[in-house]
Amino acid sequence: MSWKAFGKLFVWIGLMIFLVPWLVFVSVQEIAAQSNVVRLAVVLTPEDSGLLRAILPDFERQTGLRVEVYSGEDVYDRARNGQADLVISHYGHAAVESFMAEGFSLWPRFVFGDQNVIIGPSSDPAHVFGLSDAVEGFRRIAQSRSPFVSNNGGIPKYMEDLLWEAAGRPPKEGWYVDLGLREQQAVQAAAQRGAYTMWGLVPFLLYQERTQVDLRPLLVNDSLLSRMMFSVVMKPEKFPNANVEGAKALEKYLLLPATQARIRAFRYPGLDHALWWPSARDNSPATLGYGPEGVLGPLPAPAINPGGVVNAADRRAGIRPGSIVEIYGTNLAVSACSAATLPAPTQLACSPTRVSVSGRDAPLLYVSPLQINAQIPSESGPGSVNVTVIRGQAQSNPVTVTLIP
């Protein structure tokens, strides 16, 4: 080897000695950064309706995780490409069956459902507005021979046929119009004829905003018209770089009773009707933390240690209404997390754990299997109170605490 070639080799080796540690450092930094990000791939309507923007910020504040949302119909393609940690879609999504059959994800969990609705003119000649029974609404449309334009968009067509069967198969002559149209085209045809039709509530509201079409949702809130959605966490064996723990934390948050209540209460601007149906109740009690065992295996009932409720500022000091206390014990929560908002919530994202102070739920600052930091409700007067930890349906031993003035 010539001195010139040896010199080039020496420079190359020196450069690699310098670069390799730097590249390793960058790689580790990227992995560490990604562990704080949960990549959520979701079909269009939860994002388009504003639901996710309403419920995800609390999860981010409580856990310190950041949720990156991708919204589209190709969510399972992205998941197969390793671009998602958690996917939310309709149970009937075209790509679900093959994705699940090939073992790409953990067991699905039902989270919420959107709904199809009967849409019609403001004059409402069949008088279906305000009904919560879609079969009765369809029957009135047929009996009044009010025009109805069929929406051949798959699920709306199936729903229409279901209502027709349940209404007693009324004759279709003179009122029923099938032009072979789907979705937006069917809605436009209904508007031109002053007719009724069916479509998904969220896509209709968005279409109405863009076009000012002269129709409105008239019959909503019949669970028969609801379409269930579920979440799936990527299987770590298939996707070793997925943030599985972050995805599980987000999934648990979506299943919490407090989150499910917010989903039910969510409203679209200008519409005083629920857009979404909570459906976590369709999971097993164990999944929800309300069974004899939870998703992490058998979970014994929580137990508070003797003398395990103390003043967090000074363990030797007395406890007053409004004081922050530390509660020590076992099996108090499924996992650990902290509140990131004030006033603190009475349930955190990581566990269905509550602290009852003589029947009043205490704000929670921190929960973990061995310790809880909570605030004694200020409404609790001086005197004896019973402190109990409730995790799902499991309840701890009560501990009597004397509150001082």
Residue pairs with C-beta under 8 A, 6 or more apart in sequence:
1 9
34 241
34 243
35 243
35 246
36 64
36 65
36 66
36 246
37 65
37 66
37 67
37 68
37 243
37 246
38 65
38 66
38 67
38 68
38 85
38 86
38 243
38 246
38 247
38 249
38 250
39 68
39 70
39 83
39 84
39 85
39 86
39 243
40 52
40 67
40 68
40 69
40 70
40 84
40 85
40 86
40 87
40 88
40 250
41 70
41 72
41 75
41 78
41 79
41 83
41 84
41 86
41 87
41 88
42 52
42 69
42 70
42 71
42 75
42 87
42 88
42 89
43 71
43 72
43 73
43 75
43 88
43 89
43 90
43 93
43 229
44 71
44 72
44 73
44 203
45 114
45 200
45 202
45 203
46 52
46 71
46 88
46 112
46 114
46 229
46 276
47 53
47 69
47 71
48 71
48 202
48 203
48 206
49 114
49 202
49 205
49 266
49 268
49 275
49 276
50 266
50 268
51 112
51 263
51 266
51 275
51 276
52 69
54 262
54 266
55 254
55 259
55 262
55 263
55 266
56 67
56 69
58 341
58 345
58 349
59 65
59 67
59 249
59 250
59 253
59 349
60 66
60 67
60 340
61 340
61 341
62 253
62 337
62 338
62 339
62 340
62 341
62 345
62 348
62 349
63 249
63 253
63 337
63 340
63 349
63 350
64 340
65 246
65 249
65 250
67 250
70 78
70 83
70 84
72 78
75 84
75 87
75 88
75 89
75 93
75 95
76 87
76 89
76 93
76 95
76 96
76 99
77 95
78 84
79 87
79 99
79 104
79 105
79 234
80 99
80 104
82 239
82 241
82 242
84 234
84 242
85 233
85 234
85 242
85 243
85 244
85 246
85 247
86 231
86 232
86 233
86 234
86 247
86 250
86 251
87 105
87 231
87 232
87 234
88 111
88 229
88 230
88 231
89 95
89 96
89 229
89 230
90 96
90 227
90 228
90 229
91 108
91 110
91 227
91 228
91 229
91 230
92 155
92 227
99 105
99 232
100 108
100 232
103 235
103 238
104 234
104 235
104 238
104 239
105 232
105 233
105 234
105 235
106 232
106 233
106 234
106 235
107 232
108 230
108 231
108 232
109 230
109 231
109 232
109 251
109 254
109 255
109 280
109 283
109 287
110 228
110 229
110 230
110 279
110 280
110 282
110 283
111 229
111 230
111 231
111 251
111 254
111 255
111 279
111 280
112 228
112 229
112 254
112 260
112 263
112 276
112 277
112 278
112 279
112 280
113 226
113 227
113 228
113 229
113 276
113 277
113 279
114 200
114 201
114 202
114 226
114 227
114 229
114 275
114 276
114 277
115 200
115 201
115 220
115 221
115 222
115 225
115 226
115 227
115 275
115 277
116 155
116 156
116 159
116 198
116 199
116 200
116 201
116 225
116 227
117 198
117 199
117 200
117 201
117 204
117 217
117 218
117 219
117 220
117 225
118 128
118 134
118 137
118 138
118 141
118 196
118 197
118 198
118 217
118 218
118 219
119 187
119 190
119 196
119 197
119 198
119 199
119 204
119 215
119 216
119 217
119 218
120 126
120 128
120 146
120 190
120 195
120 196
120 197
120 215
120 216
120 218
121 191
121 194
121 195
121 196
121 214
121 215
121 216
122 214
122 215
122 216
123 194
124 218
125 144
125 146
126 137
126 140
126 141
126 143
126 144
126 146
126 196
127 140
127 144
128 137
128 140
128 141
128 196
128 218
128 219
129 218
129 219
131 137
131 140
131 219
132 219
132 220
132 221
132 222
133 222
134 159
134 163
134 219
134 222
134 224
134 225
135 163
135 166
135 167
135 224
137 163
137 218
137 219
138 160
138 163
138 164
138 166
138 167
139 167
139 168
139 170
141 148
141 175
141 196
142 148
142 167
142 170
142 171
142 172
142 175
142 176
143 170
144 175
145 174
145 175
146 175
146 195
146 196
147 175
147 177
147 190
147 193
147 194
147 195
147 196
148 175
148 176
148 177
148 190
148 195
148 196
148 197
149 177
149 178
149 179
149 181
149 186
149 189
149 190
149 193
149 195
149 196
149 197
150 157
150 160
150 176
150 177
150 178
150 179
150 181
150 186
150 197
151 157
151 160
151 181
151 182
151 183
151 186
151 187
151 197
151 198
151 199
152 178
152 180
152 181
152 182
152 186
153 182
153 183
153 186
153 199
154 182
155 200
155 227
156 183
156 186
156 197
156 198
156 199
156 200
159 198
159 225
160 198
162 224
164 170
177 189
177 193
177 195
179 186
179 189
181 189
183 199
183 203
184 207
186 197
186 199
187 197
187 199
187 204
187 207
187 213
187 215
188 211
188 213
189 195
189 197
190 196
190 197
190 215
191 213
191 214
191 215
196 218
197 215
200 227
201 217
201 220
201 273
201 275
202 268
202 275
204 215
204 217
205 217
205 268
205 271
207 213
208 215
208 216
217 271
217 273
220 273
220 274
221 273
221 274
223 277
226 277
226 279
228 279
228 282
229 279
231 251
231 254
233 244
233 247
233 248
233 251
234 242
234 244
234 247
236 242
236 244
249 335
249 337
249 349
249 350
252 334
252 349
252 350
252 351
253 259
253 349
253 350
254 260
254 280
255 280
255 283
255 287
255 288
256 280
256 347
256 349
256 352
257 280
257 347
257 352
258 345
258 346
258 347
260 278
260 280
260 281
261 278
263 276
263 278
264 274
264 276
264 277
264 278
265 274
266 274
266 275
266 276
267 273
267 274
267 275
268 275
280 288
281 288
284 291
285 291
285 392
285 393
286 292
286 293
286 294
286 295
287 294
287 295
288 352
288 392
289 295
289 299
289 334
289 351
289 352
289 391
289 392
290 352
290 392
290 393
291 392
291 393
292 298
293 299
294 334
294 392
295 334
296 334
299 331
299 334
299 391
299 394
300 330
300 331
300 394
301 331
301 391
301 394
301 395
301 396
302 329
302 330
302 331
302 332
302 333
302 353
302 389
302 390
302 391
302 394
302 395
302 396
303 329
303 330
303 331
303 396
303 397
304 327
304 328
304 329
304 332
304 387
304 388
304 389
304 396
304 397
304 399
305 328
305 329
305 330
308 327
308 328
308 329
308 399
309 319
309 325
309 326
309 327
309 328
309 387
309 399
309 401
310 319
310 325
310 326
310 328
311 317
311 318
311 319
311 323
311 324
311 325
311 326
312 323
312 324
312 325
312 326
312 373
313 323
313 324
315 326
318 402
318 403
318 404
319 325
319 376
319 401
319 402
319 403
319 404
320 376
320 382
320 403
320 404
320 405
321 376
321 377
321 378
321 379
321 380
321 381
321 382
321 403
322 375
322 376
322 377
322 378
323 375
323 376
324 365
324 373
324 374
324 375
324 376
325 373
325 374
325 375
325 376
325 387
325 401
326 371
326 372
326 373
327 355
327 371
327 372
327 373
327 374
327 387
327 389
328 370
328 371
329 370
329 371
329 389
329 396
330 369
330 370
331 369
331 391
331 394
332 353
332 367
332 368
332 369
332 370
332 371
332 372
332 389
332 391
332 396
333 350
333 351
333 353
333 367
333 368
333 369
333 372
333 391
334 350
334 351
334 352
334 353
334 369
334 391
335 350
335 351
335 368
335 369
336 350
336 366
336 367
336 368
336 369
337 348
337 349
337 350
337 351
337 366
337 367
338 348
338 365
338 366
339 345
339 348
339 363
339 364
339 365
339 366
343 363
344 363
344 364
344 365
344 375
345 363
345 364
346 354
346 355
346 361
346 362
346 363
346 364
347 353
347 354
347 361
347 364
348 364
348 366
348 367
350 367
351 367
351 391
352 391
352 392
353 364
353 367
353 372
353 389
353 390
353 391
354 361
354 362
354 364
354 389
354 390
354 391
355 361
355 362
355 364
355 372
355 374
355 387
355 388
355 389
355 390
356 362
356 386
356 387
356 388
356 389
356 390
357 376
357 377
357 380
357 385
357 386
357 387
358 380
358 385
358 386
360 377
360 379
360 380
361 377
362 374
362 375
362 376
362 377
363 374
363 375
363 377
364 372
364 373
364 374
365 373
365 374
365 375
366 372
366 373
367 373
372 389
376 385
376 403
380 403
381 403
382 403
382 404
382 405
383 402
383 403
384 400
384 401
384 402
384 403
385 400
385 401
385 402
385 403
386 398
386 399
386 400
386 401
387 398
387 399
387 400
387 401
388 395
388 396
388 397
388 398
388 399
389 395
389 396
390 396
